[in-house]
């Protein structure tokens, strides 16, 4: 039995496949991951503290984290190519 690895999804993707890959890894619907990501991005109660300590807006920080995840997490080599 192989180890479970996190990959970006090639078939459940909207932008880069990060949320689709996380959904596949956690065995949940990727739409739920996308909704949670958006809710955390918009409605976090510590939004002010994030801005004070990082100097970045919460939405900008969340987008930066998404882009970083898209760069770090590899595409799934087992799924069909686009």
C-alpha positions as CSV (number, residue, x, y, z in Angstrom):
1,X,0.0,0.0,0.0
2,X,1.5,3.3,-1.1
3,X,1.7,6.4,1.0
4,X,-0.9,9.1,0.6
5,X,0.4,12.2,-1.1
6,X,-1.0,15.7,-1.8
7,X,-1.1,16.6,-5.5
8,X,-2.8,19.4,-7.4
9,X,-5.8,17.9,-9.3
10,X,-5.9,17.8,-13.1
11,X,-9.5,16.9,-13.3
12,X,-11.1,18.8,-10.4
13,X,-9.6,22.2,-11.1
14,X,-10.9,25.7,-11.5
15,X,-7.7,27.7,-11.4
16,X,-4.7,25.6,-10.6
17,X,-6.2,22.5,-9.0
18,X,-5.1,23.3,-5.4
19,X,-8.5,23.1,-3.8
20,X,-9.4,20.1,-6.0
21,X,-6.2,18.3,-4.9
22,X,-6.8,19.1,-1.2
23,X,-10.4,17.8,-1.6
24,X,-9.1,14.6,-3.2
25,X,-6.5,14.2,-0.4
26,X,-9.1,14.7,2.4
27,X,-11.7,12.7,0.5
28,X,-14.3,15.5,0.5
29,X,-16.0,17.4,-2.3
30,X,-13.6,20.0,-3.7
31,X,-16.5,22.5,-3.8
32,X,-16.5,22.4,0.0
33,X,-12.8,23.2,0.1
34,X,-13.4,26.1,-2.2
35,X,-16.3,27.5,-0.1
36,X,-14.2,27.1,3.1
37,X,-11.3,28.9,1.4
38,X,-13.6,31.8,0.3
39,X,-15.2,32.0,3.8
40,X,-11.9,32.1,5.5
41,X,-10.6,34.7,3.1
42,X,-13.6,37.0,3.6
43,X,-14.9,36.5,7.1
44,X,-12.0,35.9,9.3
45,X,-12.2,37.6,12.6
46,X,-8.5,38.2,12.9
47,X,-8.4,40.1,9.6
48,X,-7.2,43.3,11.4
49,X,-4.3,41.5,13.2
50,X,-3.2,39.9,9.9
51,X,-3.0,43.4,8.4
52,X,-1.2,44.8,11.4
53,X,1.5,42.1,11.5
54,X,2.0,41.5,7.8
55,X,1.1,44.8,6.2
56,X,-1.0,42.9,3.6
57,X,-4.7,42.6,3.3
58,X,-6.3,39.4,4.1
59,X,-7.6,38.8,0.6
60,X,-4.1,39.5,-0.9
61,X,-2.5,37.2,1.7
62,X,-4.9,34.4,0.9
63,X,-4.3,34.8,-2.8
64,X,-0.5,34.8,-2.1
65,X,-0.9,31.6,-0.1
66,X,-2.9,30.0,-3.0
67,X,-0.3,30.9,-5.5
68,X,2.5,29.6,-3.2
69,X,0.5,26.3,-2.9
70,X,0.1,26.1,-6.7
71,X,3.9,26.5,-7.1
72,X,4.8,24.0,-4.3
73,X,2.2,21.3,-4.7
74,X,3.0,19.1,-7.8
75,X,0.4,18.1,-10.3
76,X,-0.9,14.5,-10.0
77,X,1.2,12.4,-12.4
78,X,-1.3,9.5,-12.3
79,X,-4.2,11.5,-13.8
80,X,-4.7,12.0,-17.5
81,X,-3.0,14.9,-19.1
82,X,-5.0,17.9,-20.4
